[in-house]
Amino acid sequence: MSINVMRARADTPGVNHVAHLNNAGASLAPKPVVQAVMSHLRLESEVGPYEAAELARVALERGRSAVAELINCHTDEIAMFESATRAWGAALASIPLGPGDRVLISPMEYGSSYLGFLHLARRTGCRVEVLPTDADGLVDADDLRDRIDERVKLVAMTHVPMHDGLIYPVAAIGRTVRESGIPYLVDASQSVGQLPVDVREIDCDVLVGCGRKFLRGPRGTGFLYARREFAEQLLPGSVGLDGVAWDGVGYRLAPGARRFDTWETNCASRIGLGVAVDYALSWGVENTWRRIQVLAAGLRRDLAAIPGITVEDRGRERYGTVALTVHGHAAELVRAQLQRAGINTWVCLSNAACVDMQRRGISSLLRVSVHYYNSVEELTRVCDVLESLTVGTAMRAVS
Ligand SMILES: *Cc1c(COP(=O)(O)O)cnc(C)c1O
């Protein structure tokens, strides 16, 4: 079903101020999310913050159950965090690893995640191995199977990276990992809210996501999915009041992912995340995903036709993030030029996607990431600005 773009834009006050093409960083929030966050902050100031949380209990819990509904799991398989990095770190810290254990990861891991693996190796003595890729930048499930032996204790993949339009075949890889019974972690920070993410289909043990990106939720929100049976084996690196039951003598970890809960949280943002997920569900992620694909494919085609621009995305299937380089122009300066024209984009530096960008010898990429609420006209404006830049260079070169 095609979506009503006029309504999507009317729900998004930000589109009147800027052409926002930095959705892979953080999206413009829709009105209902902004309203929910602001009205909870107001309620806190009027009746008292704890008292406001009691009044808003249902909306607060909806954060968790909405995420569960979105990714097709049980509510007790979700723990809430203030970022995907925190969620990922909590998962890594709770899986027992020791010297000689092997951990296989994709080269698409986000900078913080990769550093988290290096830190894991330092802490536990495990060996972190970055998997090779084929010409399309993808990890091959058969190649992965050949590398697995009894010392492999963890496999981690990023569903879609933050610096490239490619989509990883996480479900096919999941089937391979499942055969061996090794814990399988998936980073869905860029994919939740953008494309359908189903943890049963991916068949992973852990999956993390964030709220501010394609889910259009508030900043400082993230979540962890831990498969029920898997979560029962996890020993969190730290615990807090809501994650344990204390009987006066000892304590028991809460069932499932709830063992990661502490007590304090940013209530307004949590409520906002629930509203954002409900808002995404009301459109239907499969519907908004179809529009993102159409917009991004058109943008890639138009950008590739501009002399001096190279679209750097790989992969066989691509999503809404378009990565490009502009010949003779530093990405930072191109971004600044676009910003002056009222267009938000972003620059990915090699610290954010260390392994992949280092392997390819790319130090920076201009990232243009579209969401369903973007208009064709906004994308045309991007191309016009970039074309005027590159045409200017060509003319200088001639004169
Ligand atoms: C943004 C991002 C993260 C980290 O999310 P935070 O919420 O900023 O911690 C992890 N992985 C990928 C692929 C990302 O794009």
The ligand as an ORCA input file, in Angstrom:
! r2SCAN-3c Opt
* xyz 0 1
  C      23.929      4.524     15.743
  C      24.440      3.148     15.650
  C      24.831      2.445     16.785
  C      24.880      3.060     18.153
  O      23.680      3.539     18.599
  P      23.676      4.560     19.833
  O      22.251      4.600     20.223
  O      24.214      5.847     19.304
  O      24.549      4.012     20.877
  C      25.233      1.136     16.644
  N      25.251      0.555     15.440
  C      24.888      1.196     14.319
  C      24.909      0.459     13.035
  C      24.473      2.516     14.383
  O      24.124      3.136     13.278
*
